[in-house]
Amino acid sequence: MRTFFSSAGTESLIEAAKIDGASEFRIYGQIILPISKPALATIGLFTAIAYFSKWFDVLMYIDDRELWTIQYMLQRVMKDIQYLRDNPDIAMSEEGIALLANLPNESAKMALTVITMTPVLAFYPFFQKYFVKGLTLGAIKG
């Protein structure tokens, strides 16, 4: 945010608004907030993705299965698949050999990646206009 405001050229806009007699609240509401929407949208999207991707907090603090996050469930699925592949006791039995032959590994990783990316892909179109505005605003040199 600091870099965004230092490169956005807001000093001249703020000075012009003060000369025109605008109050601090009016400057903030009508100049600073509209200019900072791209930066706020970017930080909001990154924060939402970071919050969605948390699985370690669930691992450490939550025992109730109904409160598990989807990321933690996906991590458990991958760990279970890895355990079945690495456990030699399972590979010794006939059922274990059949299980390991039909056990997905790479396809499970790809499916879990698609599930993980779904919220990002769902929210990105709503934030895209702010990203485009931020790019065009950053391209304008004063």
N, C-alpha and C positions, 0 to 999 in steps of 0.2 A: 504494500500500500504506500509506503514511504517513497519508493522509487516511482510508482505510478503518479503520485502527486507532484513529485519534484520534476518529472518529465512532461506532465500534462500542460504546463504553462498556466496554472491557475492564479499565479500571483497578479498578473495583469488584469484578469477578470475580477478578482477580489478588489483590487485597487479601483477599477472603473466603477464597481458597484458601490464602494464607499464614497466615491466622488459624487455619484448620483443620489446619495443619501439613504442607501439600503442599510437596514439594521443587521446585526450579526446573525439573527435567526433567519432573516430573509435571504441573506447570502448563503447560509448553510442549506436552506430548503430549496432555493431556486437555482443555485449555481453549483455548489459542491456535491450535493446528492445526485443530481442528474449526470454530472461528469463522472462520478465514481461508481455508477451502476455496473460497468464492465468488471471493475476490480472486485466489487462486492459479490457479483454473481460468480466470479471465478473462485473466490475464497469460500463462498457458500457451497459451491459444488464440490470442492476439494474436502471441505469439512464433512459434508454429507457422505461422501465416498469413504472417508476415513472412519466415520462412525459406523457405516454399514459393514466395513471390512474387519471390525474388531471381533476376534475370536478368542484371544488370549485372556481377556477379562472374564469371559464365560468359563474358560478352563479353570481359572483360579478361584472364582467366587461363587459360581452358580451350580447347584446340584440338581435342581428340579428340571426335568426334561422339557416341561412346557415353557420354560423361560429361555431355552437355548436359542441362540441366533442361527440364522441359516448358514452363516459362514462357519460357525463351529460345527454344525451338523455335516457340512461338506468336508471340513477338515477331518472329522471322525471317519467319514466314509473312506477317504484316501488312506488314513492310518490303518483302518481295518483291512483294506485291500493289500496294503504293504505287509501287514502282519501275516495274512494268509499266504502270501508269496514267500515270505522269509522263514516261516515256521517249518522246521524239518519234520515235526511229528505229523503234520497234515499231509505232507508229500509222501509219507511212507505207506499210507493206506490206499486201497483202490478207490474209495470215494474221494479221497484227497487228490489223487491224480486226475480224476475226472473233473473235480472242482477247479483245480488249477488250470486245466486245459480250457475251460469255459469262462474263466475269470477275466473280466475286462481290465485292462491297465491303461493303455493309451486312450482308448475310447472313453473310459470313465473320466480321465483327466480333461479331455476335450469337452465332454458334456458338462462337467463341473465348471469349466471356464466359461461356457455359454451361460450357465445359470448365474455365475458371478458377475458377468458383464451386463446382464439384463437390466438392472436398475440404472446403470450408467447410460445405456442406450435409450432407456425410456425417458430420462430427464434431460439428456443433452439437447434435443430439439427445442426445448423450452428456454435453454440458456444460450443457444447458438447466436441469437440476435445480439446479445450483450458481448459475446466474444468478437463478433464481426465489428461492432461499434468500437470496442477496445483496440482492435487492430487498426482501424481507420483513424482513430484518434491518435494512436501512437505514431502513425505514419505522417501526420501533419506536423511540420516543423514551423515554428513561429519566428 
